Amino acid sequence: MTAQPGLVFGVDPAHYDQHRPAVPELAAEWLLPQDSNVVVDVGAGTGHLTRILLGRATKVIAVDPDEQMCAWLRERFPDATVHLGSSEHLPVSTAAADAVLTSNAWHWFDPAKAGAEAARCLKPGGVLGVSWHDRGHSDMWLDEVQDVILSAHNPSRPIHQLKLPEDLPFSPVEKHVIGYEREMTPQEICAMHSTYSAIISLGDDDRAALLGKLYDHLTGLAEDRGTPTLGVPFVATLYRTHRLS
């Protein structure tokens, strides 16, 4: 298994695709310019955002640094153009894209380099759009589970924020938040947690113990509620900015 936290997801893309809830379509509606021709999905992963973009743009270029994810994308989305690549070196011509978007991946990027590369690829007026789709705040999350999940992230690249160097040619960043609740069983919630990079990277015994403790905790909450499911809050945090002329 790779030592780079952002590249562990390709170990089992089917598991990630099934158990990590996809970004809501409303997110693409807010991020994507109307009448988009060329759109780039950076850090495309298993294609949660690619799937939505294919129905909204003429050409979708899906880019991911993990060859296993690229193989998955090519098989599942033959209408997309899939490239192995990074946010710092996009396989896109200068001033060719109407939008450069990324979902649940910006915190793995160097914001200065990724921002500069997006500016290179975008047409004047094109959109750099960044989204995160994650669990909302809740007392159902165990502190030790949260600590493990957050341990994978570089504090200099915070999650749920978009800050670009002032010298890049972008308009002021706009923010939009979409919140909703989804009913999930304790087993489904634990399966979702098993898609987070730091939990994937644990040893088998440690992972099983942590998820087992979470399962027992959630099962107790569901019993107290008197239902087989729990209401899980989700939040899509979206940012967009336009490439200046």
DRENMIRO-809424 format. One record per residue: residue in one letter; chain; x, y, z of N, C-alpha, C in turn. Coordinates in steps of 0.1 Angstrom, whole numbers. Layout:
<marvos>
<"a", "A", <X, Y, Z>, <X, Y, Z>, <X, Y, Z>>
...
</marvos>
This chain:
<marvos>
<"m", "A", <8, -12, 0>, <0, 0, 0>, <9, 12, 0>>
<"t", "A", <5, 22, -8>, <13, 34, -9>, <13, 42, 5>>
<"a", "A", <24, 49, 7>, <25, 57, 19>, <19, 70, 18>>
<"q", "A", <15, 74, 6>, <8, 87, 4>, <-7, 86, 7>>
<"p", "A", <-12, 93, 17>, <-26, 91, 21>, <-36, 94, 9>>
<"g", "A", <-33, 103, 1>, <-42, 106, -10>, <-43, 96, -21>>
<"l", "A", <-34, 86, -21>, <-34, 76, -31>, <-38, 62, -26>>
<"v", "A", <-44, 61, -15>, <-48, 48, -10>, <-62, 43, -15>>
<"f", "A", <-70, 53, -21>, <-83, 49, -24>, <-84, 39, -36>>
<"g", "A", <-74, 39, -44>, <-74, 30, -55>, <-72, 15, -52>>
<"v", "A", <-69, 12, -39>, <-67, -1, -35>, <-80, -9, -37>>
<"d", "A", <-92, -3, -34>, <-105, -9, -36>, <-115, 1, -41>>
<"p", "A", <-114, 5, -53>, <-123, 16, -58>, <-138, 12, -57>>
<"a", "A", <-141, -1, -59>, <-155, -5, -58>, <-161, -2, -44>>
<"h", "A", <-153, -5, -34>, <-157, -2, -20>, <-160, 13, -18>>
<"y", "A", <-150, 21, -23>, <-152, 35, -21>, <-164, 40, -29>>
<"d", "A", <-165, 35, -41>, <-177, 40, -49>, <-190, 37, -43>>
<"q", "A", <-191, 25, -37>, <-204, 20, -31>, <-207, 27, -18>>
<"h", "A", <-197, 30, -10>, <-200, 34, 4>, <-197, 48, 7>>
<"r", "A", <-189, 56, -1>, <-188, 70, 1>, <-199, 77, -6>>
<"p", "A", <-208, 84, 0>, <-219, 91, -6>, <-214, 101, -17>>
<"a", "A", <-220, 101, -28>, <-216, 110, -39>, <-220, 124, -37>>
<"v", "A", <-213, 133, -43>, <-216, 147, -42>, <-230, 149, -48>>
<"p", "A", <-239, 157, -42>, <-252, 159, -48>, <-252, 167, -61>>
<"e", "A", <-262, 164, -70>, <-262, 170, -83>, <-264, 186, -82>>
<"l", "A", <-270, 190, -71>, <-271, 205, -69>, <-258, 211, -69>>
<"a", "A", <-248, 204, -64>, <-234, 210, -64>, <-229, 214, -78>>
<"a", "A", <-231, 204, -87>, <-227, 207, -101>, <-234, 218, -107>>
<"e", "A", <-247, 219, -104>, <-255, 230, -109>, <-249, 244, -105>>
<"w", "A", <-245, 245, -92>, <-239, 258, -88>, <-225, 260, -93>>
<"l", "A", <-217, 250, -94>, <-203, 251, -98>, <-201, 253, -113>>
<"l", "A", <-209, 246, -121>, <-206, 245, -135>, <-213, 256, -143>>
<"p", "A", <-205, 263, -151>, <-211, 274, -160>, <-221, 268, -170>>
<"q", "A", <-231, 275, -174>, <-240, 271, -184>, <-233, 269, -197>>
<"d", "A", <-238, 260, -205>, <-233, 258, -219>, <-218, 255, -218>>
<"s", "A", <-214, 247, -209>, <-199, 243, -208>, <-196, 233, -219>>
<"n", "A", <-184, 236, -225>, <-179, 227, -235>, <-169, 217, -229>>
<"v", "A", <-157, 222, -225>, <-147, 214, -219>, <-146, 216, -204>>
<"v", "A", <-148, 205, -196>, <-147, 205, -182>, <-137, 195, -177>>
<"v", "A", <-129, 199, -167>, <-119, 191, -162>, <-123, 187, -147>>
<"d", "A", <-122, 174, -144>, <-125, 169, -131>, <-112, 164, -125>>
<"v", "A", <-106, 171, -116>, <-93, 169, -111>, <-94, 160, -98>>
<"g", "A", <-86, 150, -97>, <-87, 141, -86>, <-100, 134, -87>>
<"a", "A", <-103, 128, -99>, <-117, 123, -102>, <-121, 111, -94>>
<"g", "A", <-111, 104, -89>, <-114, 92, -81>, <-122, 82, -88>>
<"t", "A", <-133, 77, -82>, <-142, 67, -88>, <-153, 74, -97>>
<"g", "A", <-152, 87, -98>, <-161, 94, -108>, <-174, 99, -102>>
<"h", "A", <-175, 101, -89>, <-187, 107, -83>, <-191, 120, -90>>
<"l", "A", <-181, 128, -93>, <-185, 141, -99>, <-185, 139, -115>>
<"t", "A", <-176, 131, -120>, <-175, 128, -134>, <-189, 124, -139>>
<"r", "A", <-195, 115, -132>, <-208, 110, -135>, <-219, 121, -138>>
<"i", "A", <-218, 131, -129>, <-228, 142, -131>, <-224, 151, -142>>
<"l", "A", <-211, 154, -144>, <-206, 163, -154>, <-209, 158, -168>>
<"l", "A", <-208, 145, -170>, <-210, 139, -184>, <-224, 143, -190>>
<"g", "A", <-234, 145, -181>, <-247, 150, -186>, <-248, 165, -188>>
<"r", "A", <-237, 172, -185>, <-238, 187, -185>, <-228, 194, -193>>
<"a", "A", <-218, 186, -198>, <-207, 193, -206>, <-205, 184, -219>>
<"t", "A", <-200, 191, -229>, <-197, 184, -241>, <-185, 174, -240>>
<"k", "A", <-175, 178, -233>, <-163, 170, -231>, <-159, 170, -217>>
<"v", "A", <-157, 159, -210>, <-153, 158, -196>, <-139, 151, -196>>
<"i", "A", <-129, 158, -191>, <-116, 153, -189>, <-114, 149, -174>>
<"a", "A", <-113, 136, -171>, <-111, 132, -157>, <-97, 129, -155>>
<"v", "A", <-91, 135, -145>, <-77, 133, -142>, <-75, 128, -128>>
<"d", "A", <-66, 118, -126>, <-64, 113, -113>, <-49, 108, -112>>
<"p", "A", <-42, 109, -101>, <-29, 104, -100>, <-27, 90, -97>>
<"d", "A", <-38, 82, -96>, <-37, 68, -93>, <-42, 60, -105>>
<"e", "A", <-33, 52, -110>, <-36, 44, -122>, <-47, 34, -120>>
<"q", "A", <-49, 29, -107>, <-60, 20, -105>, <-74, 28, -106>>
<"m", "A", <-74, 40, -101>, <-86, 48, -103>, <-88, 52, -118>>
<"c", "A", <-77, 55, -125>, <-79, 57, -139>, <-85, 45, -147>>
<"a", "A", <-80, 33, -143>, <-86, 21, -150>, <-100, 20, -147>>
<"w", "A", <-104, 23, -134>, <-118, 22, -130>, <-126, 32, -138>>
<"l", "A", <-121, 45, -139>, <-128, 55, -147>, <-130, 51, -161>>
<"r", "A", <-120, 46, -167>, <-121, 42, -182>, <-131, 32, -184>>
<"e", "A", <-132, 22, -175>, <-142, 11, -176>, <-156, 16, -174>>
<"r", "A", <-158, 25, -163>, <-171, 29, -160>, <-176, 41, -168>>
<"f", "A", <-168, 49, -173>, <-172, 61, -180>, <-165, 62, -193>>
<"p", "A", <-168, 54, -203>, <-162, 54, -216>, <-163, 67, -223>>
<"d", "A", <-173, 75, -220>, <-175, 88, -227>, <-166, 99, -221>>
<"a", "A", <-160, 96, -210>, <-150, 106, -205>, <-136, 104, -210>>
<"t", "A", <-129, 114, -211>, <-115, 113, -215>, <-107, 112, -202>>
<"v", "A", <-100, 101, -200>, <-93, 99, -187>, <-78, 99, -188>>
<"h", "A", <-72, 107, -179>, <-57, 108, -180>, <-51, 106, -166>>
<"l", "A", <-40, 99, -165>, <-32, 99, -153>, <-25, 112, -152>>
<"g", "A", <-27, 119, -141>, <-21, 132, -140>, <-23, 138, -126>>
<"s", "A", <-18, 150, -124>, <-19, 157, -111>, <-25, 171, -113>>
<"s", "A", <-29, 177, -102>, <-34, 190, -102>, <-24, 200, -107>>
<"e", "A", <-11, 197, -106>, <0, 206, -109>, <4, 205, -124>>
<"h", "A", <0, 194, -131>, <3, 192, -145>, <-9, 186, -152>>
<"l", "A", <-19, 194, -155>, <-31, 189, -161>, <-29, 187, -176>>
<"p", "A", <-34, 176, -182>, <-33, 173, -196>, <-43, 181, -204>>
<"v", "A", <-42, 194, -203>, <-52, 203, -209>, <-45, 215, -216>>
<"s", "A", <-49, 219, -228>, <-43, 230, -235>, <-45, 243, -227>>
<"t", "A", <-37, 253, -229>, <-38, 266, -223>, <-51, 272, -228>>
<"a", "A", <-59, 278, -219>, <-71, 285, -221>, <-81, 277, -229>>
<"a", "A", <-82, 264, -226>, <-91, 255, -233>, <-103, 251, -225>>
<"a", "A", <-103, 252, -212>, <-114, 247, -203>, <-124, 257, -199>>
<"d", "A", <-137, 254, -199>, <-147, 262, -193>, <-147, 261, -178>>
<"a", "A", <-143, 250, -173>, <-143, 248, -158>, <-133, 238, -154>>
<"v", "A", <-126, 240, -143>, <-117, 231, -137>, <-123, 228, -123>>
<"l", "A", <-128, 216, -121>, <-135, 213, -108>, <-128, 202, -101>>
<"t", "A", <-130, 201, -88>, <-125, 190, -80>, <-135, 188, -68>>
<"s", "A", <-137, 175, -65>, <-146, 172, -54>, <-138, 163, -44>>
<"n", "A", <-138, 167, -31>, <-132, 160, -20>, <-117, 157, -23>>
<"a", "A", <-110, 166, -30>, <-96, 164, -33>, <-87, 176, -31>>
<"w", "A", <-93, 188, -30>, <-84, 200, -30>, <-74, 200, -19>>
<"h", "A", <-78, 194, -7>, <-69, 194, 4>, <-56, 185, 2>>
<"w", "A", <-56, 177, -9>, <-44, 169, -12>, <-35, 177, -21>>
<"f", "A", <-40, 189, -27>, <-32, 196, -36>, <-24, 208, -30>>
<"d", "A", <-13, 212, -36>, <-6, 224, -33>, <-15, 236, -39>>
<"p", "A", <-21, 244, -31>, <-31, 254, -36>, <-25, 264, -45>>
<"a", "A", <-12, 268, -43>, <-6, 278, -52>, <-3, 271, -66>>
<"k", "A", <2, 259, -66>, <5, 253, -79>, <-7, 248, -86>>
<"a", "A", <-17, 243, -78>, <-29, 238, -84>, <-37, 250, -90>>
<"g", "A", <-37, 261, -82>, <-44, 273, -87>, <-38, 279, -99>>
<"a", "A", <-25, 279, -100>, <-18, 285, -111>, <-21, 276, -124>>
<"e", "A", <-21, 263, -122>, <-24, 254, -133>, <-38, 255, -138>>
<"a", "A", <-47, 256, -128>, <-61, 259, -132>, <-63, 272, -140>>
<"a", "A", <-56, 282, -136>, <-56, 295, -143>, <-51, 293, -157>>
<"r", "A", <-40, 285, -159>, <-35, 283, -172>, <-45, 276, -181>>
<"c", "A", <-52, 267, -176>, <-61, 258, -184>, <-74, 266, -187>>
<"l", "A", <-78, 275, -179>, <-92, 281, -180>, <-92, 292, -191>>
<"k", "A", <-104, 292, -198>, <-107, 304, -206>, <-110, 316, -197>>
<"p", "A", <-108, 328, -202>, <-113, 339, -194>, <-127, 338, -191>>
<"g", "A", <-130, 340, -178>, <-144, 338, -173>, <-147, 324, -169>>
<"g", "A", <-138, 314, -172>, <-140, 300, -168>, <-139, 299, -152>>
<"v", "A", <-145, 288, -147>, <-147, 286, -133>, <-137, 276, -127>>
<"l", "A", <-130, 280, -117>, <-124, 270, -108>, <-134, 267, -97>>
<"g", "A", <-138, 255, -96>, <-148, 251, -86>, <-143, 240, -77>>
<"v", "A", <-144, 242, -64>, <-139, 232, -54>, <-151, 228, -45>>
<"s", "A", <-152, 215, -42>, <-163, 211, -33>, <-158, 200, -24>>
<"w", "A", <-164, 200, -12>, <-162, 189, -3>, <-176, 184, 1>>
<"h", "A", <-178, 171, 1>, <-190, 165, 6>, <-187, 155, 17>>
<"d", "A", <-192, 159, 29>, <-188, 151, 40>, <-199, 150, 51>>
<"r", "A", <-196, 142, 61>, <-206, 142, 72>, <-206, 156, 79>>
<"g", "A", <-218, 159, 84>, <-219, 172, 91>, <-216, 169, 106>>
<"h", "A", <-216, 180, 114>, <-214, 179, 128>, <-225, 171, 135>>
<"s", "A", <-220, 162, 144>, <-230, 153, 151>, <-223, 147, 163>>
<"d", "A", <-231, 145, 173>, <-226, 138, 185>, <-225, 123, 183>>
<"m", "A", <-228, 118, 172>, <-227, 104, 170>, <-213, 100, 166>>
<"w", "A", <-204, 109, 162>, <-190, 106, 158>, <-181, 105, 170>>
<"l", "A", <-175, 94, 172>, <-166, 92, 183>, <-153, 100, 181>>
<"d", "A", <-148, 106, 192>, <-136, 115, 191>, <-124, 107, 185>>
<"e", "A", <-123, 95, 190>, <-111, 87, 185>, <-112, 84, 170>>
<"v", "A", <-124, 82, 165>, <-125, 80, 151>, <-122, 93, 143>>
<"q", "A", <-127, 105, 148>, <-124, 118, 142>, <-109, 120, 142>>
<"d", "A", <-103, 117, 153>, <-88, 120, 154>, <-81, 112, 144>>
<"v", "A", <-85, 99, 141>, <-78, 91, 131>, <-80, 97, 117>>
<"i", "A", <-93, 100, 114>, <-96, 106, 101>, <-88, 118, 98>>
<"l", "A", <-87, 127, 108>, <-80, 140, 106>, <-65, 139, 106>>
<"s", "A", <-60, 128, 111>, <-45, 126, 112>, <-39, 125, 98>>
<"a", "A", <-47, 122, 88>, <-41, 121, 74>, <-39, 134, 67>>
<"h", "A", <-45, 145, 73>, <-45, 157, 65>, <-34, 167, 70>>
<"n", "A", <-29, 174, 60>, <-18, 184, 62>, <-25, 196, 68>>
<"p", "A", <-22, 201, 80>, <-28, 213, 85>, <-26, 225, 77>>
<"s", "A", <-16, 226, 69>, <-14, 237, 60>, <-23, 238, 48>>
<"r", "A", <-31, 227, 46>, <-40, 226, 35>, <-54, 222, 41>>
<"p", "A", <-60, 231, 48>, <-73, 228, 56>, <-84, 223, 47>>
<"i", "A", <-92, 214, 52>, <-104, 209, 45>, <-115, 220, 46>>
<"h", "A", <-123, 220, 36>, <-135, 229, 36>, <-131, 244, 35>>
<"q", "A", <-120, 246, 29>, <-116, 260, 26>, <-109, 261, 13>>
<"l", "A", <-111, 273, 6>, <-104, 276, -6>, <-97, 289, -5>>
<"k", "A", <-84, 289, -4>, <-76, 301, -3>, <-66, 301, -14>>
<"l", "A", <-66, 311, -23>, <-56, 311, -34>, <-47, 323, -32>>
<"p", "A", <-35, 322, -37>, <-25, 333, -36>, <-31, 345, -43>>
<"e", "A", <-29, 357, -38>, <-35, 369, -43>, <-30, 372, -57>>
<"d", "A", <-19, 367, -61>, <-13, 371, -74>, <-19, 363, -86>>
<"l", "A", <-27, 353, -82>, <-34, 345, -93>, <-46, 353, -99>>
<"p", "A", <-48, 351, -112>, <-59, 359, -118>, <-73, 354, -116>>
<"f", "A", <-78, 354, -104>, <-91, 350, -101>, <-100, 360, -94>>
<"s", "A", <-113, 359, -96>, <-122, 368, -90>, <-123, 364, -75>>
<"p", "A", <-130, 373, -67>, <-132, 369, -53>, <-139, 355, -52>>
<"v", "A", <-135, 347, -42>, <-141, 334, -41>, <-155, 335, -35>>
<"e", "A", <-164, 327, -41>, <-178, 326, -36>, <-180, 313, -29>>
<"k", "A", <-188, 313, -19>, <-191, 300, -11>, <-206, 297, -11>>
<"h", "A", <-209, 284, -11>, <-223, 280, -11>, <-223, 267, -3>>
<"v", "A", <-233, 265, 6>, <-234, 253, 14>, <-247, 246, 12>>
<"i", "A", <-247, 233, 10>, <-259, 225, 8>, <-259, 215, 19>>
<"g", "A", <-269, 215, 28>, <-270, 205, 39>, <-283, 196, 37>>
<"y", "A", <-282, 184, 41>, <-293, 175, 41>, <-290, 163, 51>>
<"e", "A", <-300, 155, 53>, <-299, 143, 62>, <-302, 131, 54>>
<"r", "A", <-295, 120, 57>, <-298, 107, 51>, <-299, 96, 61>>
<"e", "A", <-309, 88, 60>, <-311, 77, 69>, <-301, 65, 65>>
<"m", "A", <-293, 61, 75>, <-283, 50, 73>, <-283, 41, 84>>
<"t", "A", <-281, 28, 82>, <-279, 18, 92>, <-265, 20, 99>>
<"p", "A", <-263, 15, 111>, <-249, 15, 117>, <-239, 8, 107>>
<"q", "A", <-243, -3, 101>, <-234, -10, 92>, <-230, -1, 80>>
<"e", "A", <-240, 6, 74>, <-237, 15, 63>, <-228, 27, 68>>
<"i", "A", <-230, 32, 80>, <-222, 43, 84>, <-207, 38, 87>>
<"c", "A", <-206, 26, 92>, <-192, 21, 94>, <-185, 18, 80>>
<"a", "A", <-193, 13, 71>, <-187, 11, 58>, <-183, 24, 51>>
<"m", "A", <-191, 35, 53>, <-186, 48, 49>, <-173, 52, 55>>
<"h", "A", <-172, 51, 68>, <-160, 54, 75>, <-148, 46, 70>>
<"s", "A", <-150, 34, 66>, <-139, 26, 61>, <-134, 31, 47>>
<"t", "A", <-140, 42, 42>, <-135, 48, 29>, <-125, 59, 32>>
<"y", "A", <-123, 63, 44>, <-114, 75, 47>, <-100, 70, 47>>
<"s", "A", <-91, 78, 42>, <-77, 74, 39>, <-70, 69, 52>>
<"a", "A", <-71, 76, 63>, <-64, 73, 75>, <-69, 59, 80>>
<"i", "A", <-82, 56, 79>, <-87, 43, 83>, <-83, 32, 74>>
<"i", "A", <-83, 35, 61>, <-78, 25, 51>, <-63, 21, 55>>
<"s", "A", <-56, 31, 59>, <-41, 29, 61>, <-38, 22, 74>>
<"l", "A", <-48, 20, 83>, <-46, 13, 95>, <-43, -2, 93>>
<"g", "A", <-36, -8, 102>, <-35, -23, 101>, <-48, -29, 102>>
<"d", "A", <-50, -42, 98>, <-63, -48, 98>, <-69, -49, 112>>
<"d", "A", <-61, -53, 122>, <-66, -54, 135>, <-70, -41, 141>>
<"d", "A", <-62, -31, 139>, <-66, -17, 144>, <-78, -12, 137>>
<"r", "A", <-79, -14, 124>, <-91, -9, 117>, <-103, -16, 122>>
<"a", "A", <-103, -29, 123>, <-114, -37, 128>, <-118, -33, 142>>
<"a", "A", <-109, -30, 151>, <-112, -26, 164>, <-119, -12, 165>>
<"l", "A", <-113, -3, 157>, <-119, 10, 157>, <-133, 10, 151>>
<"l", "A", <-135, 3, 140>, <-148, 3, 133>, <-158, -5, 142>>
<"g", "A", <-153, -15, 149>, <-162, -23, 158>, <-167, -14, 169>>
<"k", "A", <-158, -6, 175>, <-162, 3, 185>, <-172, 13, 180>>
<"l", "A", <-170, 18, 168>, <-180, 28, 162>, <-193, 21, 160>>
<"y", "A", <-193, 8, 155>, <-205, 1, 153>, <-213, -1, 165>>
<"d", "A", <-207, -5, 176>, <-214, -7, 189>, <-220, 6, 194>>
<"h", "A", <-213, 17, 192>, <-218, 30, 196>, <-230, 34, 188>>
<"l", "A", <-229, 32, 175>, <-240, 36, 166>, <-252, 27, 169>>
<"t", "A", <-250, 14, 171>, <-261, 5, 173>, <-268, 9, 186>>
<"g", "A", <-261, 13, 196>, <-267, 18, 209>, <-276, 30, 206>>
<"l", "A", <-271, 39, 198>, <-279, 51, 195>, <-291, 48, 187>>
<"a", "A", <-290, 38, 178>, <-302, 34, 170>, <-312, 27, 179>>
<"e", "A", <-308, 19, 189>, <-317, 13, 198>, <-324, 24, 207>>
<"d", "A", <-317, 34, 211>, <-323, 44, 219>, <-333, 52, 211>>
<"r", "A", <-330, 53, 198>, <-339, 60, 189>, <-352, 52, 185>>
<"g", "A", <-350, 39, 186>, <-361, 30, 183>, <-363, 27, 168>>
<"t", "A", <-352, 29, 160>, <-353, 27, 146>, <-340, 19, 142>>
<"p", "A", <-341, 12, 130>, <-329, 5, 125>, <-318, 15, 119>>
<"t", "A", <-322, 27, 117>, <-313, 37, 111>, <-311, 49, 119>>
<"l", "A", <-301, 57, 115>, <-299, 70, 122>, <-299, 81, 111>>
<"g", "A", <-303, 92, 115>, <-303, 104, 106>, <-289, 110, 105>>
<"v", "A", <-282, 108, 94>, <-268, 112, 93>, <-268, 126, 85>>
<"p", "A", <-262, 136, 92>, <-262, 149, 85>, <-250, 150, 75>>
<"f", "A", <-253, 155, 63>, <-243, 157, 53>, <-242, 172, 49>>
<"v", "A", <-231, 176, 45>, <-229, 190, 41>, <-220, 190, 29>>
<"a", "A", <-225, 197, 18>, <-216, 199, 6>, <-212, 214, 7>>
<"t", "A", <-199, 216, 9>, <-193, 230, 10>, <-187, 233, -4>>
<"l", "A", <-191, 243, -10>, <-187, 246, -24>, <-181, 260, -25>>
<"y", "A", <-171, 261, -34>, <-164, 273, -37>, <-163, 275, -52>>
<"r", "A", <-164, 287, -57>, <-161, 289, -71>, <-155, 303, -72>>
<"t", "A", <-147, 304, -83>, <-140, 317, -86>, <-138, 317, -101>>
<"h", "A", <-139, 328, -107>, <-138, 329, -122>, <-124, 334, -126>>
<"r", "A", <-119, 328, -137>, <-106, 333, -143>, <-108, 346, -149>>
<"l", "A", <-100, 356, -144>, <-101, 369, -150>, <-94, 370, -164>>
<"s", "A", <-98, 380, -171>, <-93, 381, -185>, <-78, 385, -184>>
</marvos>
